[in-house]
Amino acid sequence: MKDKNQDLFEQVSKKLSALIALSFIEDVSKMTNEKGVEVLNRFGLSNQDIANIIGTTKKTVEVLKSRIKNKKIK
């Protein structure tokens, strides 16, 4: 069973990886919320973490993730 420190390390690691990836993408400021959600979701971040990073609400992230999923199904 993982201890509390290991869980914390994994959370920080995911967030740091996501931020590093975003820093390499050109025109991050011009990125749509949908694209931001798509990129950050790949790192396994929570909906709240994604919302905090892109400056929106958790509910908006949930809706955008649903749209992205539906686009991939079609």
OpenMM code with the backbone's topology and positions (N, CA, C; nanometers):
from openmm import Vec3, app, unit

residues = "MET LYS ASP LYS ASN GLN ASP LEU PHE GLU GLN VAL SER LYS LYS LEU SER ALA LEU ILE ALA LEU SER PHE ILE GLU ASP VAL SER LYS MET THR ASN GLU LYS GLY VAL GLU VAL LEU ASN ARG PHE GLY LEU SER ASN GLN ASP ILE ALA ASN ILE ILE GLY THR THR LYS LYS THR VAL GLU VAL LEU LYS SER ARG ILE LYS ASN LYS LYS ILE LYS".split()
positions = [
    Vec3(0.0828, -0.1188, 0.0000),
    Vec3(0.0000, 0.0000, 0.0000),
    Vec3(0.0872, 0.1251, 0.0000),
    Vec3(0.0525, 0.2209, -0.0847),
    Vec3(0.1325, 0.3427, -0.0943),
    Vec3(0.1142, 0.4291, 0.0292),
    Vec3(0.2227, 0.4952, 0.0653),
    Vec3(0.2085, 0.5880, 0.1769),
    Vec3(0.1702, 0.7270, 0.1256),
    Vec3(0.1390, 0.8148, 0.2170),
    Vec3(0.0908, 0.9487, 0.1839),
    Vec3(0.1935, 1.0269, 0.1025),
    Vec3(0.3205, 1.0140, 0.1361),
    Vec3(0.4259, 1.0861, 0.0648),
    Vec3(0.4362, 1.0409, -0.0808),
    Vec3(0.4204, 0.9128, -0.1044),
    Vec3(0.4266, 0.8605, -0.2409),
    Vec3(0.3113, 0.9145, -0.3245),
    Vec3(0.1911, 0.9188, -0.2684),
    Vec3(0.0753, 0.9742, -0.3384),
    Vec3(0.0980, 1.1213, -0.3714),
    Vec3(0.1493, 1.1959, -0.2757),
    Vec3(0.1764, 1.3379, -0.2969),
    Vec3(0.2801, 1.3567, -0.4068),
    Vec3(0.3838, 1.2765, -0.4039),
    Vec3(0.4883, 1.2830, -0.5067),
    Vec3(0.4300, 1.2571, -0.6454),
    Vec3(0.3447, 1.1575, -0.6571),
    Vec3(0.2845, 1.1253, -0.7865),
    Vec3(0.1962, 1.2393, -0.8367),
    Vec3(0.1213, 1.3019, -0.7481),
    Vec3(0.0364, 1.4144, -0.7876),
    Vec3(0.1208, 1.5317, -0.8362),
    Vec3(0.2247, 1.5650, -0.7635),
    Vec3(0.3122, 1.6750, -0.8018),
    Vec3(0.3823, 1.6427, -0.9336),
    Vec3(0.4239, 1.5201, -0.9497),
    Vec3(0.4908, 1.4779, -1.0716),
    Vec3(0.4008, 1.4922, -1.1941),
    Vec3(0.2751, 1.4503, -1.1819),
    Vec3(0.1797, 1.4638, -1.2925),
    Vec3(0.1601, 1.6100, -1.3306),
    Vec3(0.1427, 1.6942, -1.2305),
    Vec3(0.1190, 1.8356, -1.2559),
    Vec3(0.2403, 1.9007, -1.3191),
    Vec3(0.3568, 1.8678, -1.2719),
    Vec3(0.4793, 1.9236, -1.3278),
    Vec3(0.4984, 1.8784, -1.4720),
    Vec3(0.4741, 1.7530, -1.4997),
    Vec3(0.4853, 1.7021, -1.6369),
    Vec3(0.3900, 1.7752, -1.7307),
    Vec3(0.2690, 1.7981, -1.6844),
    Vec3(0.1699, 1.8687, -1.7667),
    Vec3(0.2138, 2.0114, -1.7943),
    Vec3(0.2635, 2.0795, -1.6946),
    Vec3(0.3070, 2.2174, -1.7135),
    Vec3(0.4284, 2.2262, -1.8057),
    Vec3(0.5181, 2.1312, -1.7948),
    Vec3(0.6335, 2.1278, -1.8848),
    Vec3(0.5881, 2.1059, -2.0285),
    Vec3(0.4954, 2.0140, -2.0486),
    Vec3(0.4435, 1.9881, -2.1829),
    Vec3(0.3779, 2.1125, -2.2405),
    Vec3(0.3014, 2.1824, -2.1597),
    Vec3(0.2360, 2.3048, -2.2075),
    Vec3(0.3371, 2.4122, -2.2434),
    Vec3(0.4470, 2.4175, -2.1712),
    Vec3(0.5472, 2.5198, -2.1986),
    Vec3(0.6156, 2.4976, -2.3334),
    Vec3(0.6119, 2.3755, -2.3834),
    Vec3(0.6734, 2.3457, -2.5125),
    Vec3(0.5796, 2.3682, -2.6306),
    Vec3(0.4528, 2.3831, -2.6027),
    Vec3(0.3558, 2.4051, -2.7094),
    Vec3(0.3560, 2.5530, -2.7449),
    Vec3(0.3749, 2.5817, -2.8731),
    Vec3(0.3724, 2.7202, -2.9173),
    Vec3(0.2323, 2.7766, -2.9044),
    Vec3(0.2241, 2.9045, -2.8785),
    Vec3(0.0972, 2.9763, -2.8712),
    Vec3(0.0018, 2.9181, -2.7680),
    Vec3(0.0547, 2.8856, -2.6517),
    Vec3(-0.0292, 2.8321, -2.5452),
    Vec3(-0.1408, 2.9314, -2.5119),
    Vec3(-0.1080, 3.0593, -2.5178),
    Vec3(-0.2086, 3.1608, -2.4844),
    Vec3(-0.3234, 3.1620, -2.5845),
    Vec3(-0.2991, 3.1135, -2.7062),
    Vec3(-0.4022, 3.1100, -2.8094),
    Vec3(-0.4766, 2.9769, -2.8132),
    Vec3(-0.4358, 2.8858, -2.7275),
    Vec3(-0.4969, 2.7531, -2.7241),
    Vec3(-0.6409, 2.7633, -2.6736),
    Vec3(-0.7300, 2.6913, -2.7378),
    Vec3(-0.8686, 2.6886, -2.6901),
    Vec3(-0.8761, 2.6079, -2.5614),
    Vec3(-0.9815, 2.6304, -2.4858),
    Vec3(-1.0009, 2.5514, -2.3640),
    Vec3(-1.0110, 2.4033, -2.3966),
    Vec3(-1.0749, 2.3719, -2.5084),
    Vec3(-1.0909, 2.2309, -2.5463),
    Vec3(-0.9549, 2.1663, -2.5706),
    Vec3(-0.8669, 2.2362, -2.6410),
    Vec3(-0.7335, 2.1820, -2.6684),
    Vec3(-0.6542, 2.1701, -2.5379),
    Vec3(-0.6675, 2.2684, -2.4501),
    Vec3(-0.5994, 2.2632, -2.3210),
    Vec3(-0.6441, 2.1441, -2.2387),
    Vec3(-0.7741, 2.1198, -2.2376),
    Vec3(-0.8284, 2.0047, -2.1651),
    Vec3(-0.7756, 1.8755, -2.2264),
    Vec3(-0.7744, 1.8701, -2.3581),
    Vec3(-0.7272, 1.7491, -2.4263),
    Vec3(-0.5816, 1.7190, -2.3904),
    Vec3(-0.4975, 1.8199, -2.3913),
    Vec3(-0.3552, 1.8013, -2.3602),
    Vec3(-0.3369, 1.7633, -2.2135),
    Vec3(-0.3991, 1.8375, -2.1239),
    Vec3(-0.3797, 1.8129, -1.9813),
    Vec3(-0.4409, 1.6813, -1.9354),
    Vec3(-0.5466, 1.6397, -2.0002),
    Vec3(-0.6113, 1.5134, -1.9640),
    Vec3(-0.5187, 1.3948, -1.9883),
    Vec3(-0.4315, 1.4067, -2.0844),
    Vec3(-0.3355, 1.2984, -2.1136),
    Vec3(-0.2432, 1.2689, -1.9961),
    Vec3(-0.2287, 1.3661, -1.9068),
    Vec3(-0.1395, 1.3495, -1.7922),
    Vec3(-0.2112, 1.2980, -1.6684),
    Vec3(-0.3393, 1.2681, -1.6832),
    Vec3(-0.4135, 1.2098, -1.5725),
    Vec3(-0.4478, 1.3075, -1.4616),
    Vec3(-0.4511, 1.4359, -1.4947),
    Vec3(-0.4860, 1.5354, -1.3944),
    Vec3(-0.6355, 1.5305, -1.3656),
    Vec3(-0.6719, 1.5722, -1.2474),
    Vec3(-0.8136, 1.5769, -1.2111),
    Vec3(-0.8811, 1.6917, -1.2866),
    Vec3(-1.0126, 1.6846, -1.2948),
    Vec3(-1.0869, 1.7913, -1.3613),
    Vec3(-1.0629, 1.9255, -1.2935),
    Vec3(-1.0538, 1.9249, -1.1607),
    Vec3(-1.0295, 2.0496, -1.0874),
    Vec3(-0.8910, 2.1053, -1.1173),
    Vec3(-0.7905, 2.0180, -1.1245),
    Vec3(-0.6549, 2.0635, -1.1570),
    Vec3(-0.6501, 2.1239, -1.2971),
    Vec3(-0.7150, 2.0583, -1.3919),
    Vec3(-0.7193, 2.1099, -1.5290),
    Vec3(-0.7886, 2.2461, -1.5304),
    Vec3(-0.8994, 2.2569, -1.4603),
    Vec3(-0.9730, 2.3832, -1.4541),
    Vec3(-0.8861, 2.4948, -1.3961),
    Vec3(-0.8120, 2.4645, -1.2930),
    Vec3(-0.7242, 2.5647, -1.2318),
    Vec3(-0.6159, 2.6110, -1.3285),
    Vec3(-0.5604, 2.5187, -1.4036),
    Vec3(-0.4515, 2.5521, -1.4956),
    Vec3(-0.5010, 2.6372, -1.6118),
    Vec3(-0.6157, 2.6016, -1.6699),
    Vec3(-0.6622, 2.6766, -1.7874),
    Vec3(-0.7560, 2.7918, -1.7514),
    Vec3(-0.7863, 2.8064, -1.6240),
    Vec3(-0.8649, 2.9200, -1.5791),
    Vec3(-1.0134, 2.9101, -1.6092),
    Vec3(-1.0702, 2.7955, -1.5798),
    Vec3(-1.2134, 2.7756, -1.6007),
    Vec3(-1.2702, 2.6968, -1.4833),
    Vec3(-1.3907, 2.6481, -1.4984),
    Vec3(-1.4528, 2.5723, -1.3896),
    Vec3(-1.4407, 2.4220, -1.4129),
    Vec3(-1.4582, 2.3489, -1.3061),
    Vec3(-1.4552, 2.2030, -1.3137),
    Vec3(-1.5664, 2.1522, -1.4058),
    Vec3(-1.6831, 2.2136, -1.3988),
    Vec3(-1.7967, 2.1733, -1.4820),
    Vec3(-1.7652, 2.1923, -1.6302),
    Vec3(-1.7003, 2.3030, -1.6642),
    Vec3(-1.6622, 2.3272, -1.8031),
    Vec3(-1.5669, 2.2195, -1.8529),
    Vec3(-1.4726, 2.1811, -1.7679),
    Vec3(-1.3776, 2.0749, -1.8042),
    Vec3(-1.4525, 1.9447, -1.8296),
    Vec3(-1.5499, 1.9124, -1.7449),
    Vec3(-1.6280, 1.7898, -1.7626),
    Vec3(-1.7011, 1.7908, -1.8968),
    Vec3(-1.7600, 1.9045, -1.9312),
    Vec3(-1.8326, 1.9168, -2.0583),
    Vec3(-1.7352, 1.9022, -2.1759),
    Vec3(-1.6210, 1.9686, -2.1681),
    Vec3(-1.5244, 1.9619, -2.2774),
    Vec3(-1.4681, 1.8210, -2.2941),
    Vec3(-1.4440, 1.7515, -2.1837),
    Vec3(-1.3957, 1.6139, -2.1926),
    Vec3(-1.4992, 1.5252, -2.2601),
    Vec3(-1.6251, 1.5493, -2.2314),
    Vec3(-1.7331, 1.4734, -2.2945),
    Vec3(-1.7360, 1.4993, -2.4453),
    Vec3(-1.7228, 1.6253, -2.4839),
    Vec3(-1.7207, 1.6596, -2.6270),
    Vec3(-1.6033, 1.5943, -2.6988),
    Vec3(-1.4877, 1.5985, -2.6344),
    Vec3(-1.3673, 1.5381, -2.6938),
    Vec3(-1.3887, 1.3884, -2.7124),
    Vec3(-1.4438, 1.3244, -2.6120),
    Vec3(-1.4695, 1.1794, -2.6185),
    Vec3(-1.5665, 1.1474, -2.7319),
    Vec3(-1.6723, 1.2264, -2.7433),
    Vec3(-1.7725, 1.2031, -2.8486),
    Vec3(-1.7146, 1.2242, -2.9880),
    Vec3(-1.6231, 1.3179, -3.0037),
    Vec3(-1.5584, 1.3413, -3.1329),
    Vec3(-1.4742, 1.2212, -3.1730),
    Vec3(-1.4082, 1.1596, -3.0772),
    Vec3(-1.3229, 1.0451, -3.1057),
    Vec3(-1.4039, 0.9227, -3.1431),
    Vec3(-1.5246, 0.9117, -3.0895),
    Vec3(-1.6108, 0.7973, -3.1186),
    Vec3(-1.6616, 0.8032, -3.2628),
    Vec3(-1.6901, 0.9230, -3.3110),
    Vec3(-1.7463, 0.9402, -3.4460),
    Vec3(-1.6498, 0.9102, -3.5541),
] * unit.nanometer
topology = app.Topology()
chain = topology.addChain("A")
for resn in residues:
    res = topology.addResidue(resn, chain)
    for name in ("N", "CA", "C"):
        topology.addAtom(name, app.Element.getBySymbol(name[0]), res)
